[in-house]
Amino acid sequence: MTNALGERRQMVRAAMKAPYLTREEEHKLAVRWRDNRDEKALEMLSLSHMRLVIAVASRFRNFGLPLGDLIQEGHVGLLEAAARFEPEREVRFSTYATWWIRASIQDYILRNWSIVRGGTSSSQKALFFNLRRLRAKLAGTQQTISDSELHQRIADAIGVKPKDVALMNSRLSGPDTSLNAPVSDTDGSSADRQDFLVSDDPLPDEIVTQNIDAERRHAWLTSALKVLTDRELRIVKERRLTDDGATLESLGTKLGISKERVRQIESRAMEKLKTALLESQPDRGAYAM
């Protein structure tokens, strides 16, 4: 880590000593890199704009990530800008590169600020990076603003829903907490946070009951299907017992009959199944089809 810190400091010192480029010098270097892949030209172009990288990275110091890492990510964005820059458009490289530098740093922050990934849409990014500023600005007014009204105003300013503002506000209010973090109970015993999570899964006895009921229903249906003819059984299976039920027309083509005839056979088969199920389980009227 000491070596990495020393390299970053050396990079910052070199950036501060690098000369500023005129428009003509910048254009020539950009052309040399684009047309000839001149590594020396790329080095000179990027080094002369490292001040810009450092300046942009410094704006994001309040997100709790090392400045050196932000500078390195900004340098990645700078190189991406150099790869995409078109000198003939008569735009200064610094103007074009600023967007790429900022985007690279913001993506890095979103990936590493929390172990829980947030939204990556443009509106969610705007909310993440502007929430604190807007909240401080609105809170600094003379008016007394409730949390709901504050969230509504911020949502209107950024173009998101108030519930998104409330969720992001809660995420920014504190650091991540491990589920394995110990929690002291009232009786002096300790447990992990995950021990207090409520599961939506069914209880073990409910799972057993569901499995037994499913096995019984399968046995009843299998027995009832024996009353059908081969053609009725095929139609019921392909129409009712598959995830993607076959159409009347497709079945009619396979069986060499009209789709209306398929519908009639299916209707008769379902009545036979209903009768067979009720005869075997007279108290199971819920299985009527």
C-alpha positions, 0 to 999 in steps of 0.5 A, spaced: 500 500 500 505 504 501 508 503 494 501 505 491 501 511 495 507 513 493 506 512 485 499 516 486 503 522 489 508 521 484 503 521 479 499 528 482 506 531 482 508 530 475 501 532 473 502 539 476 508 540 473 506 538 466 505 544 461 499 546 458 497 545 451 495 550 446 489 548 441 494 546 436 498 542 440 492 538 443 490 537 436 496 534 433 497 530 439 490 527 438 491 526 430 498 522 432 494 518 437 488 516 432 492 515 426 498 512 428 497 510 435 503 514 437 504 512 444 508 518 446 502 522 443 497 519 448 502 520 454 503 527 453 495 528 451 493 524 458 499 527 462 497 534 460 490 533 462 491 530 469 490 536 473 483 536 470 482 528 472 484 530 479 480 536 479 474 532 477 476 526 482 476 531 488 469 533 487 467 526 489 471 526 496 465 526 500 463 519 498 468 515 503 473 512 497 480 514 497 482 520 493 487 516 489 482 510 487 478 516 484 484 519 480 485 512 477 478 511 475 478 518 472 485 516 468 481 510 465 475 515 463 481 520 460 484 514 456 477 512 454 476 519 451 482 519 448 480 513 444 474 516 442 476 523 441 475 526 434 480 532 433 476 535 426 470 537 430 474 543 433 472 541 440 477 542 446 479 535 448 478 537 456 471 539 454 470 532 451 474 528 456 470 531 462 464 527 461 468 521 460 472 522 467 466 524 471 462 518 468 468 513 470 469 516 477 461 515 478 461 508 475 466 506 480 463 510 486 456 506 485 460 499 484 464 500 491 460 505 495 456 499 498 455 492 497 448 493 495 448 495 488 443 501 487 440 503 480 444 504 474 439 508 470 441 516 469 435 518 474 438 513 479 445 516 478 442 523 478 439 522 485 445 518 488 450 524 486 445 530 487 441 528 493 445 530 499 446 537 495 439 538 494 437 536 501 442 541 504 439 546 500 432 545 501 433 544 509 437 551 509 431 555 507 427 558 513 421 554 512 420 548 516 419 542 511 417 535 513 420 529 510 415 527 505 415 534 502 422 534 502 422 528 498 417 530 494 421 537 492 427 533 491 423 528 486 420 533 482 427 536 481 430 530 479 425 527 476 424 520 480 418 518 485 418 520 492 419 513 494 425 512 490 428 519 494 426 516 501 429 509 499 436 513 497 436 517 503 435 511 508 441 508 504 445 514 504 444 515 512 448 510 514 453 504 512 452 497 510 451 493 516 453 485 516 448 480 517 453 477 521 454 483 526 452 481 533 446 483 537 445 483 544 439 480 547 435 483 553 437 477 557 444 478 556 445 473 550 447 475 543 445 473 536 447 475 529 442 480 526 440 474 521 437 470 526 432 476 527 430 476 519 423 474 518 422 468 512 417 468 508 418 461 506 412 456 509 413 452 515 416 445 515 409 442 517 406 446 512 411 444 506 409 437 509 402 438 508 403 441 501 407 435 499 402 430 501 396 434 498 400 434 492 401 427 492 394 425 493 391 430 488 396 426 483 394 419 485 387 421 484 388 425 477 392 419 475 386 414 477 381 418 473 385 419 467 384 411 466 376 412 464 378 416 458 380 413 451 386 414 447 384 420 443 381 423 449 387 422 453 392 425 448 387 431 447 387 433 455 394 432 456 396 436 450 391 441 452 391 441 459 397 438 462 402 441 459 405 448 460 404 451 453 397 448 451 396 446 444 391 450 440 385 446 438 387 448 430 394 444 431 391 438 435 386 438 429 391 438 424 395 432 428 389 428 429 386 429 422 379 432 425 376 439 425 378 444 431 370 444 433 371 436 433 377 437 438 373 442 442 367 437 443 372 431 445 375 435 450 369 438 453 366 430 453 373 428 456 373 433 462 366 431 464 368 424 464 374 426 469 369 430 473 365 424 474 370 420 475 373 424 481 367 425 484 365 418 484 372 416 487 372 422 492 365 425 493 367 430 498 372 433 494 367 438 490 372 443 489 375 438 484 369 440 479 372 442 472 
